Amino acid sequence: MTLSFYERLTKLKEFGLTEYQGRAYLALLELNISTANQIPAVSRVPRTKIYGIMRQLHDKGLVQIIPETPLKYKAVPFKRYLERRVDQLKEESEELEHSIDKLSEAFKIKPHEPDEQGKFEMFYGRRNVRDKLRDMYSNAKNNLISIGNEHSPGRIIRTSISIIEDIAKAGVKIQYGFPVSKENWERIERLAKFADIRHIDRIPSMHFIVVDSKECMLVHRIPNDEDPVRGEDIAIWSNDNAIVTTMEGFAKDTFEGGLNYQAYNLIRPSLNSVTNWIRSLDIDYRQFLIQLGRNLGIELAKKCKANKLDPLLKDIKEFWESYKLGKFEVLKKKPLLIALEYNMECNKNPDIAKAICDFVKSVLGTIFEERLGAKCSVKEVDCRPEGQTFCKFQVDIK
């Protein structure tokens, strides 16, 4: 294999050498045996640094020092260096393996009581989302319910089938809702060995999962395909009781409204016309998030104590900022104008941004109506993805 100078220099850097160390070693490979004064012209390493660099290469086992006057240097074959590195790594690996229990005990996470309020976490990138989903599967003790799209069975099998087999054997009740098609039929049949699967007509743009009524995650796939690694997915995870309860309600309603996948496969031809009609309505996930916002608003309103506007605004601000969702500011009282800043990168996708703003409007409006006992409408007047610092909402309470 023939590599250019810069390709060889890059390889040496991958083994931990600095720019100057790599250049000096490559020069010495050309010169074979050389004094320190001969190396700078070939390597372009400053003369003032060359003695220190050669000493460092000697310490790494890449250079042999010949004790003559003046001192001479000879390159050690890189193969010998690699063989020595392999031996060192084997020794370190064995030593580390024997130290696992001791080090784990020394650096264990301090146990603490769980927070009374739930938590939220954002995950970016398909690998990170995949790893979190695998953790959720592994944590399942009683039940798991998940709603996905036509590509979900393939992704699940590629990333989590071994975990699913294990938790199913341990008695975890697993339920899936997917659109069934000829393309994903074989994957669904494989999953059906361990789970109850139902066909759903509405194709969700987002995948969501709820585990043991304790934690949930909403995932937007970018792009929507079966690749287990490459993708710019965005996910929101939470163990907040109100969020989990709302998500679980949607998941159960969707699942229970579905049809056993085998029964659907038998009558699928007669359902095609109905399915096409539903799709022609162009129902998107924004409507789903608006309804989710209403249900969440009802749950959050129960947590608020205030029945008057000013203290209620204070309650909402405390909730928004305590969960680290961003900033909440009241800009004006008449008409009521609220500025919200989100701690999420929704400005990369205008459609997702609009859907999130619709969700927030639904949550806010429902809280005001439930606590104040009055009709309320919320209108977005400025949206951050359109160039604003905050998303601004005007609230009209009648």
N, C-alpha and C positions, 0 to 999 in steps of 0.2 A: 504494500500500500504506500503510494507516494503522496506526501502531504506538503503543502507549501510552508514557507517559513512561518507565516502568521497562524496557519492551522496547527503547526507543531507547538507554537508559543501558547496558543489557546489550550491545547491539551495539557501542557505543563502547568498552566494556571489551575486547571481542574484538579490537579494533584497537589495544589496548595502552594505552588511557587509564585513569587511576585514577578512583576514585569522584568525587573533587572536580573533577578535570579534566573529566570527562563532564558533571557537573552545571553547571559554569561555562559550558561550550560550549553546552549546551542552553538555558541562560538567555539567553546572548548571541544565539542564534537568534531568541528571542522579542523581545528588546530591540533588535536590529539594531545600533545604535550606542549605546554606553553608557560612562559613567565607571566606575571601579572601585568606587566607593561604592554604585552602584545594583545591582550584581550579587549581593551576598550575600543580600539579601532575597528574590530570586527563586530563587537556586540553592541556598540553605541551606549555602553554604560559609562557614566562619568568616572574619570580616573580616580577622583577623591573617594569613590565608593567601592572600588573594585576589590580591595583587600578584605573589607567587611563582607562583601557578597560571596567571595570565594570561601571564606570561613563558614558562612551560613550553609553553602552548598556541601561543604565537607561534613558539617554536622548532620545534614540530611542524608549523607551517604552517597551523594552523587559525584563527589570530587575526591580524588586522592591527592594528598600533598607529598611532593617529593622533596626531602630535606637536602637541597643543594643550595649553592650560593650563585645567583639569587634563587629563592624558592621557585619551584616549578609545580604546575598543576596538571593533572591528568583526569579526563572524564571517566567515571565509572559507567560501564554498560548499563543502559536503562533496564534491560531485562533483569540484571542482578538486583537493581533497586526495587523493581516490581516484585520479585520473589521474596525479598526481605520484607516488603510492605505486606504481602500476603501472610507471611508467617506472623508478623506483628499483629495484624488484624485478627488472625485466628486466636492468638493468645489473649488479646483484648476481649474477643467474643466469649471465649471460655470463662475468663475472669468475670465478665459482666453477667454471664448466665448464672454463675455460682453466687452472685451478689444480688440477684433480683429480689429475693424475699427480704434481705436485710435493708436494701436501699428503699424498697417500697414502704417498709415500716418507718424508715427515717424521714421520708418525704410524703407521708400520707396526708390527704386533705383532712383538715380539722372538721369533725362533724358539727353540725349546728342545726338548730330548729328551723324548719322551713318558714319562709315569710308568710304572714297571714294573707297578704295580697299576692295575686298571681304575677307571673313574669311574661315578658314578651322578648323574642329574639328574632333578628333578621338573618337570613342566610342568602348569600349570593354565589352563583356558580353551581353547575350541576354536580360536581364532586362533593361540595359541601352539603348540598341538599340531600344527595344520595346517602352520605354518611349519617346525617341526622335521621333520615327515614329508617335506616338500618338499626340505629340505636332505639328508635321507637318500637320497631318490631321486636327487638331483643328484650325490651322492657315489658312487653305485654304479658299479663298474668291471667286475665279473665276473658277479655273480648277486644276485638279490633274491627272497626268498620271503616271502609274506604270507598270513595266514589271517584271514578276517573273517566278518561276518554278512551277512544279505540286503541291508542298506543300504550296505555297503562299496563295491560297484561304482559306485554313484551318487556317493558322496563322492569317490572316487578320480578319477573323470572330471571332476568339477567343479573339483577343486583341482590336479590333477597330470598331466592327460592330455598336455599339451605336453612336459613333462619325460620322461614315459614313452616318447613317440614318439622323442625324441632319444636316450635311453639304449638303446632297442631297436635303433635304427639303428647305434649304436656297438658293438653285439654283446653287450649285457648280457642274460643269461638271466633272464627274469622268470617267476615261478610264483605263481599265486593259488589259494587254496581258499576257495570261497564256497558257501553253500546256493543252489542254482539254483531260480528260480521264474518264473512267468509275468510277475510284476511287474518283475523285474530282468533279464529275458532280453535285451532290446535293449542294455542297458548292458554286459552280459557279452559279447555279440557284438562290440561296439565295442572292448572291452579285448582280446578274443581276437586281434585283428589284431597285437598286440604281445607277447602273453603266452600261456603255457600255463595253461589254467584247468581246474580240476576241481571237481566237485560234492562237497560234504561233507554228511553227514546231520546230524551234531551241530552245533547252532547255538551258536557260542562267544559268551559274554557280553562277552568282551574281544577286541579286535583286536590281533594282534601281527605284527611285521615284523622280518626279519633281513636285513642287507645285507653282502655280501662276507665273511660269517663273522667280521665285525669289530665290528659294532654292532647293537643290537636295541632295540625299544621295545614296551612293553605299554600299550595304551590302553583306558580305560573310557569309553564314550560316554554323556554325560548331556545331553540325552536321546538315545536311539538312533534317529537320523533322518538324512536326507541333507543337512541344512542345513550349508553349508560354513563358516559364520561364527558363528552363535549356538549356544552350548552351554557347559556347565560341565565339559567333559572333564577327566579326570585321566590323566596318562601318566607312566611311569617309563622313562627311557632309560639304557642302559649300554653300555660297551665292554669290560666285564670279561669275560675269556675264559671263565670258568666259567659265567657267566650266559648269554653268547652261545651257547656250546656246548649248554647245556641247552635254550634257546629254539629253537635251530636244529633240535635233535633232535625236539622236539615238532612243529615246523612241517613238517619232512620226513615224519615218520610220518603226520601228518594229511593232508598233500598226497598222499603215495603210497597212502594208504588210500582216497582219493577216486576218483571215476569221471569220465572225460572228459565235459565239460559237454554235448557234442553227443550222446554215447552216452546220457547220463542223460536228456536231453530225449526220446529215442526210447522209453525204457523206463520213464519216470516214472510212468505210470498204474499199472504193476504194482508199483512200489516204495512207493506211497502208504501201503498198509496197514502195511508194515514201518516206514516213517518215523514213522507215528502211534504205533506200539508203542514205538519208541525214545523218543519225546517223552513218552509216558505214564509213563516211568520217572522223569521229573522230575530228570534229571541237570543239575546246575548247575556253574558255574565254580569253586565251592569245591573240588570233587573234583579239578578240573584243577590248581588251585594246590597242593593237598596232594601230588599226584604230582610237580609241579614242585619242591616243597620237598624231596622225597626225593632226586630227581636232583641238585639243587643241593647238598644236604647231603653226598652222596657226593663231589662234586667239591671242596667246601670241606674235607672231612675229609682229603683228599690233601694239602692245603696246611698242615694242622696237623702239628706235630712231636710233641706230647705224647701219651703213652699213659696218663697218670695224671690224676685229676680236677682237682687244683688248677692244675697248669700248663696243662691243656686249657681250663679256664675263663679263664685269663689270655689264651690264644691267641684264644678266641672274643671276649672283651671288646676285644682289640686290633683284631680284624677289624671288629667292629661300629662302633667309634668312629672308626677310621681312615677308614672310608668315609662318615663323617658321617651315619650312619643314625639317630643319637640316643644315648641313654645306656644302658649295660649295668651293672647292679649285682647282686652276689650278696648277698641279704638274710640267708640262713640256709644252713648246710651240712647240717644234719640236721633234717628232710628238706631237700633242696636246693631253695631258693626263689630264683628269679631275677626281677628287675624290669627291664623293657625299656621305653624311651620311644622312640616313632617320630617321625622328622622328616617327618611327612606328615599332612595334615588328614583322616584317615580317620574322625574322629568325626562328620563331617557325614553319613555314610551308614553306618548300623549294619550293613547286609548286607556292604558292602565291608570294614568294620572286622573283622567276624567272619572273613571270608575271608582277610584279611591275617594275623590271629592264627592261623588254621589253618595257613597257609603257614609261619609262624615256628615253630610247634610241630613241624611236619614236618621243617624244617631242623635244629632243635636236636636232636630225637630221633635223627635219622639220624647227625649228627656224633658224638654220645655213643656210639651203638652201634658205629659204624665204628672209632672211636679206642680205645674201652675194651673192645671185644669182649664186651659184655654187653647183655642185653635192657634196653630203656629205654622208659618211657612218660612223656609230657609232658602235664600237665593245666593248663589256664588257670584260675586261681582268682580273678582280678580283671581286668576289662577296662576300659581307659581310656574307651572311649565310654560306659560305664555310670556314669561319674562319678569314676573313679579317675585319679590323676596318671600312674601307670604301668600297663602290662599286666603282671600277675604270673603266673609259670609255676612249677608245682611239678614237679620232675623226680625220678622214682623209677627208680633203677638197680639191677637185680637181679643 
